[in-house]
Amino acid sequence: MGTRVLASAFAASGVIHLVRPQVFEPLIPPALPARRSWVYASGVAELVCAVGLVRGSRWAPRASALLLFVVWPGNGQHALNVQRSKRASTAQKALAWARLPLQVPMIRTALRSASPSGPDVRP
């Protein structure tokens, strides 16, 4: 996965966070109040990271990796919610759990974009 792919994923997800926040509200752990505010904040953070990665900003790799790490519990909460759902298919349950390990290569890509030679902009 290249930096532009990661930036594109951040940009697309960030826009969806802002346009359809209800999609992401179930991912916010119940212990956090004001779920919609968290969704909007994470969407803005994703858009900022996307721009920073594309521009090769020095702060963007670490900020992007940190963002991916911070939202990891939300993906875990989502997997638990789907697992408990009587409506969810086996495929939906598997996909919900598959999201968790997929963040590892995304974090790795973010951190690698900080290489001294500049961001990895392979498609």
N, C-alpha and C positions, 0 to 999 in steps of 0.2 A: 504494500500500500504506500503510495507516494503522498507527499505533503498536499498536493492539490486535491487529491481524492479526499483526504481528511478534511481539508478546508471546505470542500464542496459538501461533505456530509454535515459538517457543523453549520454551514449556511442553510442548507435545506431544513435541517432539524430546527434551527433557530427560527426560521420563518414559520414553520408549523407550530412551534411553541407559542408564537405571538398571534397567529391567525386562528388556531384551533386548540386553545389551551386545555380544553376539557379532555383531549386525548391523553395528555400527560399527567393530569391531576391524580389518577390512581397510582402513579409511580411515586408520589411523594409519601414518605413514611407518615403514618398517622400521628406520630409524636410531634410533627411540625405543624404549627398553626398556619393559617392563611395559605392554603395550597396553591391557589391561583397566583399569588404573588411570587412564590418560589418558581412556578412554571415560567412566568414572565421574566424573572431575573435570570434563570438559567438560559432562556432563549436569547436574551440580550448578550449574555456572556458567550454563548456559542457564536453569535454573529461577530462579536468583537474578536474572538480567537480566530475565526475564519479570515477576517481581514488582516489580522496580525501575521498569520501564517503565510498568506499570499504575498504580503509585503516584505516578508523576511525580518520582521521586527524581533529584536533580541529577547523581549519578554514573552513572546507568543508560544514558543515551545513548552516552557515550564508552565505557563498559564493554562495551556491546552491540556497538558498531562494532568495538572491539578484538577481541572474541571472534570475530566473523564473519571478521575479517582473519586471526586466528591459525589458525582451522580451515580456511582456504582451501587450504593445502597438502594437507590430508587429502582434500579433494574432488578435488584434482589427482591424488593418488596413486590414489584410487578410479577416476578416469577412465582412468588408465594401466593399472590392473589389468584393468578391463573391456575396454579396447582389445586387450590381449594375450590375453584369454580366447578360447578356441576355441568355448566354449559360448554366449557372449553373442551376442544378435541385433544386427542393425544398429540397431534402435530402442533397445535397452539401451545400446549404445555412444553413440548420439546423446544420450540423456537424461543419461548420466554426464558428458558434456562440457558439456551445457547448464546444469548446476548451477553451473559456474564463473562465467559472467557474471551469473547471477541473484543472486549475492551483492552485486553493486554496488547495485541498488536497495534491498536490505535494509540495507546499510550507510548509504545515503543516508537511509532512513526513520529509522534509529536516531539519526543525527546531527540530523535535522530535529526530532525529538521534544524536543530541547533548546531550542527556540525560546523567546523571552522570554514569549510568551503561553501557555506550557505545552505539554504533549504533544499531538500530533495524535491524537485518539482516534476518528477516523472509522473505521467498519468497513471 
